């Protein structure tokens, strides 16, 4: 994925987001939302319930997305990615949808991702589209791995099975705020996804040999302000972030929300390198926000989270007399 996007292959994640609302969004509004997010972000996707519905037929929606990508790449000069949802209850239909999506993207097909769910679906997609990046979704996972169900297996086991099946990416509970439900430590799951061996963890030592690394996908109740703690917990920022509320909830719109996500990664790196001296992570982020309006806008958009994570931010950013702007709802 990094090579496709002309990025370095050793550092930095991708700012991404799914489209909301899940139900009822028609092709043209979907096109507009995709274009807006791509103005600041890199990666967007169709939700599970947007694959091929009465309100959004695939043969109407996908061409609109292609037009949005073409226009945005031309305007920004930066490659963008799209995760095409080829969910289906029949493997032949799933494959047919995948082929249709790739045919529509034409020269952009390298930056088109196949979005699948379930072990069998992943295997079928991997064999049919061996050159595509597969976005493996954990839809329905909570029915077996949620602590509330008292049955089945944990999120850790679910993730490991996915890794064994050569999944390229997976929605994993790597942040304490994601939607994959389980009891295993977040960092242990992230280590298992990305490292060849699980030293210094509670994992049984086992090398993955020629098995490919996975990319953790952070989803769920995530906003810009929580990201530095996520990166610090993982020890890196090499993740795909699908922070819907963090993007579209930003007071200045999804482009500013996506830019803020990229900036706050830079803030974490600056703090980690010691640029701000011996200060706490929260103080380092606030210092960075003084010269970055998009992050500052995120503080004003999500004031309750800001008060919780960054005490004293209003005084430090000179926002004591500025009214907070409620996040958009979907």
Backbone torsions as a table, in degrees:
resi	resn	phi	psi	omega
1	UNK	NA	-43.9	178.7
2	UNK	-59.0	-43.8	-178.9
3	UNK	-64.2	-40.4	179.2
4	UNK	-60.8	-36.7	-177.4
5	UNK	-89.7	5.1	-179.1
6	UNK	60.7	35.0	176.5
7	UNK	-101.5	160.7	171.8
8	UNK	-64.0	150.9	-173.9
9	UNK	-97.2	26.8	-177.8
10	UNK	-139.1	-2.4	-174.1
11	UNK	-157.1	140.2	171.4
12	UNK	95.6	138.5	-179.8
13	UNK	-100.4	-166.2	-178.1
14	UNK	-122.9	132.3	175.2
15	UNK	-86.6	122.7	-174.8
16	UNK	-142.2	169.8	178.3
17	UNK	-163.9	151.3	175.5
18	UNK	-94.2	161.2	-178.5
19	UNK	-88.2	136.9	175.1
20	UNK	-125.2	150.6	1.2
21	UNK	-74.9	155.3	-178.8
22	UNK	-66.8	-37.5	-178.1
23	UNK	-108.3	130.5	173.6
24	UNK	100.4	-11.3	-179.6
25	UNK	-74.7	118.9	-176.7
26	UNK	-88.3	168.2	-172.4
27	UNK	-54.4	-47.2	-176.0
28	UNK	-68.4	-45.2	173.5
29	UNK	-60.2	-34.8	177.4
30	UNK	-63.1	-41.2	177.4
31	UNK	-60.8	-45.4	-180.0
32	UNK	-63.5	-41.0	179.5
33	UNK	-66.4	-39.0	178.8
34	UNK	-63.5	-45.1	179.9
35	UNK	-61.7	-43.2	-179.0
36	UNK	-62.6	-43.7	-179.5
37	UNK	-67.8	-40.7	-179.8
38	UNK	-65.6	-17.9	176.9
39	UNK	-60.2	-31.5	179.7
40	UNK	-120.8	-23.4	-177.9
41	UNK	-105.2	-174.9	-175.0
42	UNK	-116.7	-32.7	-162.1
43	UNK	-136.0	130.3	173.5
44	UNK	-139.0	167.4	-174.6
45	UNK	-150.2	162.6	170.3
46	UNK	-86.9	143.5	177.2
47	UNK	-76.8	166.9	-178.6
48	UNK	-55.1	-42.2	-174.8
49	UNK	-84.7	6.5	-179.7
50	UNK	-109.3	6.5	-173.2
51	UNK	-61.7	-51.2	-178.0
52	UNK	-163.0	76.7	-174.8
53	UNK	-110.6	169.3	179.6
54	UNK	-59.6	-35.9	-178.1
55	UNK	-82.9	-12.0	-178.2
56	UNK	-151.7	79.2	179.8
57	UNK	-66.1	139.7	-177.2
58	UNK	-59.3	-39.8	-177.6
59	UNK	-71.8	-8.2	173.9
60	UNK	-102.3	-37.4	-174.5
61	UNK	-78.1	-42.8	-176.5
62	UNK	-61.5	-44.6	176.4
63	UNK	-58.2	-34.2	177.8
64	UNK	-65.4	-40.6	178.9
65	UNK	-64.7	-40.6	178.8
66	UNK	-60.4	-42.8	178.2
67	UNK	-62.9	-40.3	179.0
68	UNK	-64.3	-43.5	179.9
69	UNK	-64.3	-45.0	-179.0
70	UNK	-60.2	-44.0	-178.9
71	UNK	-66.5	-39.7	-176.6
72	UNK	-72.4	-39.4	176.9
73	UNK	-63.0	-40.5	178.6
74	UNK	-65.3	-37.5	-177.5
75	UNK	-76.1	-36.7	-174.0
76	UNK	-101.3	-22.6	-176.3
77	UNK	73.5	13.8	-177.5
78	UNK	-119.8	135.2	178.5
79	UNK	-67.0	144.9	179.1
80	UNK	-122.3	160.1	179.3
81	UNK	-123.9	149.2	177.9
82	UNK	-134.3	132.2	178.1
83	UNK	-98.7	104.5	-177.3
84	UNK	-83.2	123.8	-176.0
85	UNK	-82.4	106.8	177.8
86	UNK	-109.5	32.2	173.0
87	UNK	-55.1	143.0	173.1
88	UNK	-164.2	158.3	179.9
89	UNK	-85.6	0.6	178.9
90	UNK	-133.5	131.4	-176.9
91	UNK	-60.8	-33.6	178.6
92	UNK	-66.5	-38.8	177.3
93	UNK	-68.1	-39.5	178.3
94	UNK	-59.9	-45.2	179.7
95	UNK	-65.9	-41.1	179.2
96	UNK	-61.9	-41.4	178.7
97	UNK	-65.0	-42.2	179.0
98	UNK	-60.6	-43.5	179.3
99	UNK	-65.1	-38.4	179.1
100	UNK	-64.1	-45.5	-179.3
101	UNK	-59.0	-47.8	-178.9
102	UNK	-64.1	-37.1	179.6
103	UNK	-64.7	-34.5	-179.8
104	UNK	-73.0	-33.3	-177.6
105	UNK	-77.6	-20.3	174.2
106	UNK	52.2	-120.2	-178.2
107	UNK	-64.4	-15.4	178.2
108	UNK	-91.5	6.1	-172.7
109	UNK	-64.0	-25.1	178.3
110	UNK	-65.7	-26.9	179.8
111	UNK	-98.5	17.2	176.7
112	UNK	-105.4	128.1	-175.0
113	UNK	-104.5	144.3	176.3
114	UNK	-92.2	121.6	-178.2
115	UNK	-100.8	116.1	-176.7
116	UNK	-131.8	166.1	177.4
117	UNK	-140.2	139.4	177.3
118	UNK	95.4	147.9	-176.1
119	UNK	-63.2	-46.2	-178.1
120	UNK	-64.1	-42.3	179.3
121	UNK	-63.1	-41.2	179.8
122	UNK	-61.7	-43.1	179.7
123	UNK	-63.3	-43.9	178.9
124	UNK	-62.7	-43.7	-179.5
125	UNK	-66.3	-39.7	-179.4
126	UNK	-61.9	-41.8	-179.7
127	UNK	-72.3	-34.9	-176.8
128	UNK	-81.1	-36.7	-177.9
129	UNK	-123.5	66.6	-173.2
130	UNK	-64.7	-20.6	-176.9
131	UNK	-96.6	-1.8	-178.0
132	UNK	-94.5	147.2	172.7
133	UNK	-73.5	126.4	-178.2
134	UNK	-100.8	122.1	176.8
135	UNK	-93.6	101.7	-177.2
136	UNK	-87.5	121.5	-176.8
137	UNK	-101.3	147.1	-176.9
138	UNK	-99.0	28.9	-177.6
139	UNK	-54.7	131.0	-179.9
140	UNK	82.7	-0.2	-176.4
141	UNK	-60.4	-33.4	-175.3
142	UNK	-64.7	-19.5	-179.9
143	UNK	-66.4	-20.8	179.0
144	UNK	-115.9	-30.1	-171.2
145	UNK	-109.3	-3.0	177.7
146	UNK	-68.1	138.0	176.9
147	UNK	-58.3	-24.2	-178.7
148	UNK	-73.9	-21.5	-175.3
149	UNK	-80.0	-28.1	-179.0
150	UNK	56.7	37.0	175.9
151	UNK	-156.8	170.9	175.5
152	UNK	76.3	-139.6	-174.5
153	UNK	-135.2	167.5	-175.4
154	UNK	-82.2	168.7	175.5
155	UNK	-61.6	-32.2	178.5
156	UNK	-62.1	-47.3	-180.0
157	UNK	-65.3	-42.0	178.5
158	UNK	-57.3	-44.2	-178.9
159	UNK	-67.1	-39.6	-178.4
160	UNK	-67.5	-39.8	176.1
161	UNK	-60.5	-40.4	178.8
162	UNK	-63.8	-39.7	178.9
163	UNK	-64.7	-42.7	179.5
164	UNK	-60.7	-33.5	-178.5
165	UNK	-83.3	12.9	176.2
166	UNK	67.3	31.6	173.9
167	UNK	-63.1	142.0	-178.4
168	UNK	-88.3	-35.2	178.0
169	UNK	-147.0	156.8	-179.8
170	UNK	-153.7	142.8	170.3
171	UNK	-66.0	110.4	-177.7
172	UNK	-125.2	150.1	-178.9
173	UNK	-80.8	68.7	-175.2
174	UNK	-93.9	6.0	-170.5
175	UNK	-132.5	-4.9	-173.1
176	UNK	72.0	-5.2	179.5
177	UNK	-120.8	-2.0	-178.1
178	UNK	-76.0	177.7	-174.2
179	UNK	-97.5	-10.3	176.0
180	UNK	-70.3	120.1	-171.8
181	UNK	-95.7	133.6	179.2
182	UNK	-179.4	178.8	-176.2
183	UNK	-113.3	-7.6	-177.4
184	UNK	-70.8	147.2	178.7
185	UNK	-58.6	136.8	-177.2
186	UNK	-57.4	-46.1	-174.0
187	UNK	-64.3	-33.8	179.5
188	UNK	-63.8	-42.2	179.0
189	UNK	-64.2	-42.6	-180.0
190	UNK	-63.8	-40.3	177.6
191	UNK	-61.3	-44.6	-179.2
192	UNK	-62.0	-37.5	-178.3
193	UNK	-68.3	-36.0	-166.9
194	UNK	-113.6	-22.2	-174.6
195	UNK	-101.6	153.2	-179.9
196	UNK	-70.1	-27.9	179.8
197	UNK	-148.0	150.2	-174.2
198	UNK	-97.9	59.9	177.4
199	UNK	-72.3	154.9	176.8
200	UNK	59.9	29.7	173.7
201	UNK	-135.4	179.6	177.5
202	UNK	-83.8	5.8	-179.7
203	UNK	-70.3	145.2	167.7
204	UNK	-65.2	129.8	-175.7
205	UNK	-64.7	121.4	-177.7
206	UNK	-155.8	120.0	178.3
207	UNK	-81.0	143.5	-178.3
208	UNK	-85.8	-5.7	178.8
209	UNK	53.3	-119.4	-174.3
210	UNK	-90.7	3.9	178.2
211	UNK	-66.5	138.9	-177.1
212	UNK	-75.1	153.0	173.6
213	UNK	-69.5	158.1	176.3
214	UNK	-111.8	160.2	175.4
215	UNK	-107.8	120.8	174.5
216	UNK	-68.7	137.9	176.5
217	UNK	-113.1	116.6	-179.0
218	UNK	-90.9	121.3	-179.6
219	UNK	-132.9	-179.3	174.1
220	UNK	97.9	-150.3	-173.7
221	UNK	-77.7	72.4	-174.4
222	UNK	-121.5	132.0	173.3
223	UNK	-124.7	170.5	-178.9
224	UNK	-54.3	-41.3	-171.2
225	UNK	-68.6	-21.6	-179.7
226	UNK	-87.6	-13.5	-173.0
227	UNK	-62.2	-42.9	-179.2
228	UNK	-55.6	-39.5	178.4
229	UNK	-67.2	-34.4	176.8
230	UNK	-63.2	-49.9	180.0
231	UNK	-61.2	-40.2	-179.6
232	UNK	-66.1	-37.8	178.6
233	UNK	-64.2	-42.2	-179.4
234	UNK	-78.5	-28.7	-176.0
235	UNK	88.0	4.2	179.0
236	UNK	-162.1	173.5	179.2
237	UNK	-123.2	24.1	-179.1
238	UNK	-83.2	72.3	-177.3
239	UNK	-136.5	163.7	168.4
240	UNK	-101.4	125.0	-176.3
241	UNK	-106.8	121.2	175.0
242	UNK	-113.7	73.0	-176.3
243	UNK	-95.7	85.2	-174.9
244	UNK	-62.1	-53.7	-179.6
245	UNK	-63.5	-34.9	179.6
246	UNK	-64.6	-27.5	178.5
247	UNK	-89.0	-64.4	-173.5
248	UNK	-74.4	-16.0	177.5
249	UNK	-83.6	-14.3	-178.3
250	UNK	-60.3	138.6	-174.2
251	UNK	-60.4	-24.8	-179.0
252	UNK	-103.3	11.8	175.1
253	UNK	100.2	172.8	-173.8
254	UNK	-65.0	-33.3	178.9
255	UNK	-62.8	-45.4	178.0
256	UNK	-66.3	-36.2	177.6
257	UNK	-62.5	-42.8	178.9
258	UNK	-67.5	-40.8	177.9
259	UNK	-62.4	-40.6	178.8
260	UNK	-60.8	-37.7	178.3
261	UNK	-63.9	-41.1	177.6
262	UNK	-67.1	-41.2	-178.5
263	UNK	-65.3	-37.4	-176.4
264	UNK	-72.7	-24.2	170.7
265	UNK	-65.4	-41.9	176.6
266	UNK	-62.7	-37.6	178.5
267	UNK	-62.7	-43.7	179.2
268	UNK	-63.0	-42.7	179.6
269	UNK	-64.4	-40.6	179.2
270	UNK	-63.5	-44.1	178.2
271	UNK	-64.0	-42.6	-177.5
272	UNK	-65.4	-31.2	179.6
273	UNK	-78.9	-5.7	179.2
274	UNK	88.1	14.5	-176.8
275	UNK	-60.6	-30.5	-177.8
276	UNK	-103.3	13.1	178.1
277	UNK	78.5	-158.5	-176.3
278	UNK	-87.0	71.6	178.8
279	UNK	-122.4	164.5	178.8
280	UNK	-70.4	163.1	178.3
281	UNK	-60.0	-43.3	-179.1
282	UNK	-62.7	-40.8	178.7
283	UNK	-66.7	-36.7	178.2
284	UNK	-64.4	-40.9	179.4
285	UNK	-66.2	-42.7	178.9
286	UNK	-62.4	-40.0	178.3
287	UNK	-61.6	-42.3	178.6
288	UNK	-64.6	-38.4	-177.3
289	UNK	-65.0	-21.4	-178.9
290	UNK	-59.9	-27.6	-177.6
291	UNK	-114.7	14.6	-179.0
292	UNK	-135.3	104.2	-172.2
293	UNK	-64.0	-32.8	-177.9
294	UNK	-66.5	-41.4	176.3
295	UNK	-67.0	-41.7	178.3
296	UNK	-59.0	-38.8	177.0
297	UNK	-63.8	-33.3	177.8
298	UNK	-67.0	-36.7	175.8
299	UNK	-60.7	-42.2	-179.3
300	UNK	-72.4	-27.2	-179.6
301	UNK	-77.5	-37.6	-176.3
302	UNK	-120.3	64.2	-173.2
303	UNK	-64.7	-33.4	-179.6
304	UNK	-65.7	-43.9	176.3
305	UNK	-65.2	-38.7	179.3
306	UNK	-62.2	-43.0	178.4
307	UNK	-62.3	-37.1	-177.6
308	UNK	-72.0	-42.2	-172.3
309	UNK	-96.4	-31.4	-174.7
310	UNK	-126.0	70.0	-178.4
311	UNK	-57.8	135.4	179.1
312	UNK	82.8	11.7	-175.8
313	UNK	-64.7	-34.5	-177.7
314	UNK	-62.4	-44.6	179.5
315	UNK	-66.6	-42.5	-176.9
316	UNK	-67.9	-32.6	-178.9
317	UNK	-96.8	1.8	180.0
318	UNK	68.3	36.6	-176.4
319	UNK	-111.8	19.0	-175.9
320	UNK	-64.2	-28.9	-179.6
321	UNK	-103.6	9.5	-177.6
322	UNK	-99.6	129.9	179.6
323	UNK	-73.1	135.9	176.9
324	UNK	-71.5	148.4	-179.7
325	UNK	-108.0	119.5	-179.2
326	UNK	-60.5	145.0	176.4
327	UNK	-67.9	149.5	177.4
328	UNK	-68.3	149.7	178.1
329	UNK	-112.1	153.9	-176.5
330	UNK	-127.1	NA	NA
